[in-house]
Amino acid sequence: MKSNSILRVLVILIILTVTIGCDQVSKKIVREKVSDYQTISVIHNYFTIEKVENTGAFLSMGDAASKPLRIIFLDVIPLILILLSLVYILIKTDINKYVLLAIILMIGGGIGNIYDRIVHGSVTDFLYINFGLFHTGVFNIADLCITTGISIILLRSWFKKQPAVQIENMED
């Protein structure tokens, strides 16, 4: 039983390391090789790389807030939530494997973006998708991990079969 616990923690740490590593390596490459606001077409204009330094959160929300507010809402509170989530997944061993993966991806993405804010003063975003009516804001691998984690949880909730509610006697 003890070896299962060690293996579980090891798998969690490996997935976290890969998630954070891919995010940080991709951002480092972009910081070194791509100029600010330079656009590089990868697949025609459907998928491009465009380096943007984001001092706010998702889609630059909070960008105009004062520095103390940004530190509290974009660094301190998310860091506390990440630490609580990490403790939760390490302690609670009966989490569904898909939910566990989703939480790990969200933690890894969160760590990647918080690290950038603390070390670089901003988050490097560089991926952009444009299919006409469907297009994204500029994002990064950490954002992709967070969004994938949220999507896994939402899809699992959506497709999880709930027992039918039985109404037995409505004659009262």
WOFEN-V668318 format. One record per residue. RES is the residue in three letters. SS is DSSP state (hx for helix, st for strand, lp for the rest). OMEGA is omega in radians with two decimals (none if undefined). D_CENTER is the distance of its C-alpha to the mean C-alpha in Angstrom with 1 decimal. Layout:
res = {RES/RES}
ss = {SS/SS}
omega = {OMEGA/OMEGA}
d_center = {D_CENTER/D_CENTER}
//
This chain:
res = {MET/LYS/SER/ASN/SER/ILE/LEU/ARG/VAL/LEU/VAL/ILE/LEU/ILE/ILE/LEU/THR/VAL/THR/ILE/GLY/CYS/ASP/GLN/VAL/SER/LYS/LYS/ILE/VAL/ARG/GLU/LYS/VAL/SER/ASP/TYR/GLN/THR/ILE/SER/VAL/ILE/HIS/ASN/TYR/PHE/THR/ILE/GLU/LYS/VAL/GLU/ASN/THR/GLY/ALA/PHE/LEU/SER/MET/GLY/ASP/ALA/ALA/SER/LYS/PRO/LEU/ARG/ILE/ILE/PHE/LEU/ASP/VAL/ILE/PRO/LEU/ILE/LEU/ILE/LEU/LEU/SER/LEU/VAL/TYR/ILE/LEU/ILE/LYS/THR/ASP/ILE/ASN/LYS/TYR/VAL/LEU/LEU/ALA/ILE/ILE/LEU/MET/ILE/GLY/GLY/GLY/ILE/GLY/ASN/ILE/TYR/ASP/ARG/ILE/VAL/HIS/GLY/SER/VAL/THR/ASP/PHE/LEU/TYR/ILE/ASN/PHE/GLY/LEU/PHE/HIS/THR/GLY/VAL/PHE/ASN/ILE/ALA/ASP/LEU/CYS/ILE/THR/THR/GLY/ILE/SER/ILE/ILE/LEU/LEU/ARG/SER/TRP/PHE/LYS/LYS/GLN/PRO/ALA/VAL/GLN/ILE/GLU/ASN/MET/GLU/ASP}
ss = {lp/hx/hx/hx/hx/hx/hx/hx/hx/hx/hx/hx/hx/hx/hx/hx/hx/hx/hx/hx/hx/hx/hx/hx/hx/hx/hx/hx/hx/hx/hx/hx/hx/lp/lp/st/lp/lp/st/st/st/st/st/lp/lp/lp/st/st/st/st/st/st/st/st/lp/lp/lp/hx/hx/hx/lp/lp/lp/lp/lp/lp/hx/hx/hx/hx/hx/hx/hx/hx/hx/hx/hx/hx/hx/hx/hx/hx/hx/hx/hx/hx/hx/hx/hx/hx/hx/lp/lp/lp/lp/lp/hx/hx/hx/hx/hx/hx/hx/hx/hx/hx/hx/hx/hx/hx/hx/hx/hx/hx/hx/hx/hx/hx/hx/hx/lp/lp/st/st/st/st/st/st/st/st/st/lp/lp/st/st/lp/lp/lp/st/lp/hx/hx/hx/hx/hx/hx/hx/hx/hx/hx/hx/hx/hx/hx/hx/hx/hx/hx/hx/lp/lp/lp/lp/lp/lp/lp/lp/lp/lp/lp/lp/lp}
omega = {-3.13/-3.14/3.06/3.12/3.12/3.11/3.14/3.12/3.12/3.12/3.11/-3.11/3.11/-3.14/3.09/-3.13/3.13/3.14/-3.13/-3.14/3.12/3.13/-3.05/3.12/-3.13/3.12/3.13/3.12/-3.12/3.13/-3.09/-2.96/-3.04/3.10/3.09/3.11/3.03/3.13/3.11/3.13/3.13/3.07/-3.03/3.05/3.12/-3.13/-3.11/3.01/3.13/-3.08/3.10/3.05/-3.03/3.11/3.11/3.11/-3.13/-3.13/3.09/3.08/-3.13/-3.12/-3.08/-3.13/3.12/-3.11/3.12/3.11/3.11/3.13/-3.12/-3.00/-3.10/3.14/-2.99/-3.11/3.09/3.12/3.08/3.12/3.11/3.14/3.10/3.12/3.12/3.09/-3.14/-3.08/3.10/-3.12/-3.06/-3.02/-3.11/3.12/3.05/-3.05/3.12/3.09/3.10/3.10/-3.13/-3.13/3.11/3.12/3.13/3.10/3.14/3.10/3.12/3.11/3.14/-3.12/3.11/3.09/3.13/-3.12/-3.10/-3.04/-3.03/-3.13/3.11/3.10/3.12/3.05/-3.06/-3.11/3.13/3.12/-3.12/3.04/3.14/-3.13/3.10/3.01/-3.07/2.85/3.09/-3.05/-3.14/-3.10/3.11/3.11/3.12/3.11/3.12/-3.14/3.11/3.11/3.11/-3.13/3.11/-3.13/3.14/3.14/3.11/3.10/-3.11/-3.04/3.13/-3.11/3.09/3.10/3.14/3.11/3.14/3.03/-3.00/-3.05/-3.11/-3.13/3.10/none}
d_center = {31.3/30.3/29.3/26.9/25.2/25.1/23.8/21.0/19.9/20.4/18.2/15.3/15.9/16.2/13.0/11.2/13.6/13.1/9.3/10.0/13.2/12.3/10.1/12.9/15.7/14.7/14.5/17.8/19.5/18.7/19.8/23.0/23.9/22.9/24.6/23.1/22.9/24.4/23.6/23.8/24.3/22.9/24.0/26.6/24.8/22.4/19.8/20.1/18.8/19.3/18.6/17.7/17.2/15.3/16.6/15.0/11.7/10.5/13.6/15.3/15.8/17.6/18.8/22.3/22.1/24.2/22.8/23.3/21.4/18.4/18.6/18.8/16.2/13.6/14.4/16.5/15.2/11.5/13.0/15.3/12.8/10.9/14.4/15.6/13.0/13.8/17.5/17.2/16.0/18.6/21.3/20.9/21.9/22.5/19.0/18.8/17.4/15.0/13.7/13.6/11.6/9.1/9.0/9.0/6.0/4.1/6.8/6.6/3.7/5.5/8.6/8.5/8.4/10.9/12.9/13.4/14.6/16.9/18.3/18.4/18.6/16.0/12.8/13.9/12.8/14.9/14.2/16.1/17.3/20.6/22.5/24.9/24.1/20.5/18.6/15.3/14.8/14.1/10.5/9.3/7.8/4.9/4.5/5.8/4.0/1.8/5.4/7.0/6.6/8.0/10.4/11.6/12.5/14.1/16.0/17.2/18.4/20.0/21.8/22.7/26.4/27.8/31.5/33.8/35.3/39.0/41.3/44.6/47.2/46.9/50.6/50.9}
//
